């Protein structure tokens, strides 16, 4: 069990549930993981601690819910972009749209960098993040092999993981340095174009 309770079905309960999650995101941004606890969260959400525990067994359950929601949005977007990559005739345009789309999605999810840092600090959450990262990397590897049929399974797997890790790192950096976001967008675009050219050439 990950500590999440049954999901609310009544409108009022759903609104309370969402208010807790909104407050959790804000609290994580303001105070980071050291200042993130159930008492502070209840106060920020305007509910009593008993109400908080009605929905979530502990603070890690709240973090897991936020992580799963954010990741579902990013994964759906990225999988759609991967499906297009297998057939596109304009890789440069695909890179621009993909990086831009991911950065836009990240911008709509405040606190994602702090949430990812929190996940890495909590063992049970770190496991969930690693499983997700591995799934994304595997999807990238599969797509690379479909487009670049000369790539072997091992090279595709390594390339998929490298792309996943580089992308996540740059997105985190852009979230922490919003004033540099436009510059940071150019960097992964340049890296991705160069890397895909190398893969296409079989180097």
C-alpha positions in Angstrom: 0.0 0.0 0.0 1.3 3.5 -0.8 -0.9 5.3 1.8 -3.5 6.7 -0.5 -7.0 6.3 0.6 -10.1 5.6 -1.5 -10.7 8.4 -4.0 -13.6 10.8 -3.2 -16.7 10.6 -5.3 -18.8 13.4 -3.9 -18.3 16.9 -5.2 -17.5 18.4 -1.8 -15.0 15.6 -1.0 -13.4 16.0 -4.4 -12.9 19.7 -3.9 -11.3 19.1 -0.5 -9.0 16.5 -2.0 -7.9 18.9 -4.8 -7.4 21.7 -2.3 -5.0 19.5 -0.3 -3.0 18.6 -3.4 -2.9 22.3 -4.5 -1.7 23.2 -1.0 0.9 20.4 -1.1 2.4 21.7 -4.3 2.6 25.2 -2.9 4.1 24.1 0.4 6.7 22.0 -1.4 7.8 24.9 -3.5 7.9 27.3 -0.5 9.6 25.0 2.0 11.0 22.0 0.2 11.0 18.5 1.7 12.4 19.5 5.1 9.4 21.8 5.7 6.8 19.5 4.2 4.8 17.7 6.9 1.1 16.9 7.5 0.6 19.6 10.1 1.9 22.3 7.8 0.0 20.9 4.9 -3.3 20.8 6.8 -2.8 24.4 7.8 -2.0 25.4 4.3 -5.0 23.6 2.9 -7.4 25.0 5.5 -8.4 21.6 6.8 -7.8 19.7 10.1 -5.2 16.9 10.2 -8.0 14.3 10.6 -9.4 15.4 7.3 -6.0 15.2 5.7 -5.6 11.6 7.0 -9.0 10.7 5.7 -7.5 11.1 2.2 -3.9 10.3 2.7 -2.1 8.0 5.1 1.0 10.1 5.4 2.9 12.9 3.6 4.6 10.5 1.2 1.2 9.4 -0.1 0.5 13.1 -1.0 3.8 13.3 -2.7 3.1 10.1 -4.6 -0.2 11.4 -5.8 1.4 14.6 -7.1 4.2 12.7 -8.8 1.7 10.3 -10.5 -0.4 13.1 -11.8 2.5 15.2 -13.2 4.1 12.1 -14.7 0.9 11.0 -16.4 0.7 14.4 -18.2 4.3 14.3 -19.3 4.2 10.6 -20.3 1.1 11.0 -22.5 2.6 14.0 -24.2 6.0 12.3 -24.8 4.4 9.1 -26.1 2.4 11.1 -28.6 5.6 12.8 -29.7 7.4 9.5 -30.0 4.7 8.1 -32.2 5.2 11.0 -34.6 9.0 10.7 -34.5 8.9 7.2 -36.1 7.4 8.7 -39.3 8.4 12.4 -39.4 10.4 13.7 -42.4 11.5 16.8 -40.5 13.5 15.8 -37.4 14.5 19.4 -36.6 10.9 20.5 -36.4 10.0 17.4 -34.3 12.8 18.3 -31.9 11.6 21.9 -31.5 8.0 20.8 -31.0 8.9 18.1 -28.5 11.2 20.2 -26.4 8.8 23.1 -26.5 5.8 21.0 -25.6 7.6 19.3 -22.6 8.8 22.7 -21.3 5.3 24.1 -21.6 3.9 21.1 -19.7 6.5 21.5 -17.0 5.7 25.2 -16.7 2.1 24.3 -16.1 3.1 22.1 -13.2 4.8 24.3 -10.6 7.0 22.6 -8.2 7.9 19.6 -10.4 11.6 20.0 -9.8 11.1 20.1 -6.0 8.8 17.1 -6.3 11.3 15.1 -8.2 14.0 16.0 -5.7 11.7 14.9 -2.9 11.0 11.6 -4.7 14.7 10.9 -4.9 15.1 11.5 -1.2 12.3 9.1 -0.1 13.1 5.4 -0.9 9.5 4.3 -1.7 9.0 7.3 -3.9 12.5 6.9 -5.5 11.4 3.4 -6.6 8.3 4.8 -8.3 10.3 7.4 -10.1 12.9 4.9 -11.3 10.2 2.6 -12.7 8.7 5.5 -14.6 12.1 6.6 -15.9 12.8 3.1 -17.1 9.5 2.8 -18.9 10.1 6.2 -20.7 13.6 5.2 -21.6 12.3 1.8 -23.0 9.7 3.6 -25.1 12.4 5.9 -26.5 14.6 3.0 -27.3 11.8 1.1 -29.1 11.1 4.2 -31.2 14.8 4.7 -32.1 15.0 1.1 -33.3 11.9 1.5 -35.4 13.3 4.6 -37.1 17.0 3.6 -37.2 16.8 -0.1 -38.0 20.5 -0.5 -38.0 20.7 0.2 -34.3 21.2 -2.8 -32.0 19.1 -3.4 -28.9 21.9 -2.5 -26.6 22.8 0.8 -28.3 19.1 1.7 -28.5 18.6 1.0 -24.8 21.6 3.1 -23.8 20.5 6.0 -26.1 17.0 5.8 -24.8 18.1 6.1 -21.2 20.6 8.9 -22.0 17.9 10.9 -23.8 15.5 10.4 -20.9 18.1 11.5 -18.3 19.3 14.5 -20.2 15.8 15.7 -20.9 14.7 15.4 -17.3 17.8 17.2 -16.0 17.4 20.1 -18.4 13.7 20.4 -17.6 14.5 20.5 -13.9 17.1 23.2 -14.4 14.7 25.3 -16.5 12.1 25.0 -13.7 14.6 26.2 -11.1 15.8 29.1 -13.4 12.8 30.4 -15.2 14.6 33.5 -16.4 16.9 31.3 -18.4 14.1 29.0 -19.7 14.4 30.2 -23.3 18.1 29.7 -23.3 17.8 26.4 -21.7 15.3 25.3 -24.3 18.0 25.8 -27.0 20.5 23.5 -25.3 18.5 20.3 -25.3 17.4 21.1 -28.8 21.0 21.3 -30.0 22.0 18.2 -28.0 19.1 16.2 -29.4 19.7 17.2 -33.0 23.3 16.3 -32.8 22.6 13.0 -31.0 19.9 11.9 -33.5 22.2 12.8 -36.4 24.9 10.5 -34.8 22.4 7.7 -34.4 21.1 8.1 -38.0 24.7 7.9 -39.3 25.3 4.8 -37.3 28.1 6.4 -35.2 
